[in-house]
């Protein structure tokens, strides 16, 4: 039986929205609302834990009955944070086979998108699974903040191996009249790891391409690890609200939709 845990990396140090995880959102903190969304979507198919960068977060999670692990606040990324927490929960690497990385500010991201990614890690035997969406806005295709997945999908295919991730507009279509699929794919930053692959990637030095593009997933590709992606049509629970909470504006635009 494959054993899965969903880990939520959470820390207080957010410059654009200080103390973000503990903000009150219509009677519940952000971290509680995301935790409960994950709990509801996973329907007992995974354990759930918060990889916390601060004692206050641990206290809050325990207050509403969740599981939290305190990690070094100076860890450089959420990936490092969930790997550190996993070592506490599973020090011998015997309890969990698969780890879901679900960001703690994803208030309006549907956690159920992770379920087919878990299956992909099982069935494709890949190191990491992630997801993407077809880019429909022309401006987004050239926006360096819109990370693209390069993958060789034929028309109608929804899953494939990731060959590269880039901030550039890629792949380029030289002969459009000969190409039936000219879609570009936005990368959605949700990851499902083999537990061993998670520990491997955080042990590796920063890659050359990773440093150049400032994309952590390139470290895995540079070191021969395999990443598969699934193209999805919908990521939000509520279409009108922001997917996640990063700014005061995101918070204000979310409040009318949260009960």
Secondary structure, DSSP 8 states (H G I E B T S, - for coil): ---EEEEEEE-S--SSSTTGGG-EETTEEHHHHHHHHHHHHHTTSSEEEEEESSHHHHHHHHHTT--EEE--TT-SSHHHHHHHHHHHH-TTS-S-SEEEE--TT-TTB-TTHHHHHHHHHHHH--SEEEEEEE---HHHHT-TTS-EEE----TT--EEE--EEESS--S--S-GGG-S----EEEEEEEEEEHHHHHHHHHS---HHHHHHT-THHHHHHTT--EEEEE-S--BSSTTS-SS--SHHHHHHHHTT--
